[in-house]
Amino acid sequence: MSEEETTVWFNPSCSKCRGARDLLSEQGVEANYLEYLQQAPSRAELERVMGLLGIDDPRQMMRTGEPVYAQLGLDAADRDRLLDAMVDHPVLIERPVVIRGDRAVIGRPPERVLELLEP
C-alpha cells in the first residue's frame, strides 16, 4: 500500500467521520485527523481541496442545511462569500473530507474513502 500522507477533516461527534476513521484503520492507513471545527482551514486550503475534489462550486462541499447557512442568507451568495463563510463558520464544511496525496473525497458515505486507496 502507498505511504501517501492522509489527512481527514474530522468531527469526533460525527458518525460519518468515525466511520471513515474506522475504515482507514481497518485498511492499515495512518491518518492525521484535523478537528476542523477547532482549527478551520484557510481560504487557500479550501480552494486547494476543492481542486482536489474536482469541484468549483463551494456548495458541493457545504452543509447547506445548517442553520447558519440560512441565517447568513447564503442561498444567493457568490463563490467568494461562500468561501469566506466556510472560513468564518467551519460548521458549514461537509464532513469528513479525506485528502490523500493529490486526491480527495467527501466521505459520505464513509465507504467513499476507499476510493483513495485504489491506484
N, C-alpha and C positions, 0 to 999 in steps of 0.2 A: 504494500500500500504506500502511496505517496506520503512524503513527510511535509507537504504543504501546510503552512500555518492556517489554522481555522479559528475564526472569531465569531461569536454569537452575541447579537444584541439581545439581551436576556432580561426577563422579568421573572423573578423566582415565584411570584404568586400566580403566574400564568400556566395553565395545564399544557398548552401547546409548546411553550418554552421548555417545560420539564420533559415533555415527550421527545422533543428534539434532542435535548441533552442525553436522555436515556438511549436513544437510537445511536447517537455518536459514540457514546461509551461502549455500547454493545459491539460496535464496529472497530473498537480499539483506537478511536480518534480522540486525541487530547485537544482540547479547545480552550481558548481564552473567552471567558464569559464577561461581557461588558454590561453591567447593570445600567442601561441607557437612561433610566428614569433618574438615576443619581448623577450620571455623567453623560449629559446629552451630546450626541455627535454634533460636530460643527457643520455649518452650511456646506463647506467644501467637502467634508466627509459624506454628507447626504448626497451631494451631487455625484461624487465618485461611486458610491454604492448604487445609485440609480443607473449609472452607466454599466456597472457590472450586472445589474438586473435586466438591462436592456429596455429600460423604460424612460420616457421623457416627462410623463405627467406625474407629479408628486402624489396625486390622489391614489395612484396604483400601489403606493406603499403607506397609505394613511388609514387610520381608523376613523372613517367619516361618521360613524355612529356615536363617537364620544361627545358628551355634552359640550365640551369646549369648542368643538368644530362648529356647532350651531351658534354658540354664544359669540364666537368671533365672526360669524357671518361669512364663512369660507366657501359657501356654495358657489359664489360668483367670483371668488378670488383668482388672481392670476398666479402663474408659476412662482414668481418671486415672493409673493405674500404667503403662499402655501409653505414654501421652504422656510421662510422666517418664522412662521407659526410652529413648524415642527422643531425648530431650534429652541424657541421660547417655551413650547409645551410638548416635551418629548412623549407624553402620553398619546399624542396623535400618531406616532410612528407604529406601523403594523409590526407585529412580533410573531415569532422570532425571525430576525434576519440573520442568515448564516452566510458567512463570507469565507471562501477557501480559494487561495491563490487569486486568479483573475476572474473568478465566477462567484455568483451569489444567488441565493433563493430566499423567498419568504416561506418559512416552514409552516404553511397552512395548506394541507395537513402536515403534521410533523414528518411524515414519510418523504416529503419533498427533499429533505436534507440528504437523502441517499443519492439523489441526482448528482450531488457534488463529489461523491466518492467514485463515480464512474469516470473512466478515462475520456 
